[in-house]
Amino acid sequence: MLQFDMMTNQDELTKHLQESAVLHSKALTKAFLSIDRKDFVRPEYISEAYGDYPLPIGYGQTISQPYTVVFMLEALQISPEDSVLDIGAGSGWTTALMATIARQVVGVERIPELVAFAKENLAKYHFTNATIFKAGSELGIPNATFDKILVSAAALSFPDALLSQLNPGGKIVIPVQNSILLIDKENEGNISRHTFDGFVFVPLVV
């Protein structure tokens, strides 16, 4: 397996994630090869851009560990027909990764300075199907619905309000304390939950 200090480009990081047995799908592998993590880190951390660990982006937030991002996106199972809501867009990295696969991605972020940072980073790729804007007072985008919802920071408990923003047949992936929760909303409206332990996240800003 490639060591952290040996990874100097996106190809090596992608290979490391494949060898770590977390990156499987062709679509997500293509996304990781296409979107360079270096374009989403602060200038002072450029030399660490390909390390498999989180990096500060300011205001108490981080660009997440690549392993964790892959785990969450593999669980989300994004398809080309999907509309996706990215809550806590941060640096814009997850928005960009998902935009290479999904029909539409909407990123929301509460911290104004990070909204500007994420928009600047996303603009490097000239996506026509992705946007990032400042979140409102409520979590997500009330009165809108999506096929997939990703939350990138940890809630104390699952916010049930997100269920009304999820289309039937959709999925939510969200950190809750130090676990990742996968929510499946069946076409009949039934909800199933799966929990994956052993992760660490910054707190969700609400």
Secondary structure, DSSP 8 states (H G I E B T S, - for coil): ---GGG--SHHHHHHHHHHTT----HHHHHHHHHS-GGGGS-GGGGGGTTSSS-EEEETTEEE--HHHHHHHHHHHT--TT-EEEEES-TTSHHHHHHHTTSSEEEEEES-HHHHHHHHHHHGGGT-SSEEEEE--SSSS-TT--EEEEEE-SBBSS--GGGGGGEEEEEEEEEEETTEEEEEEE-TTS-EEEEEEE-----B---
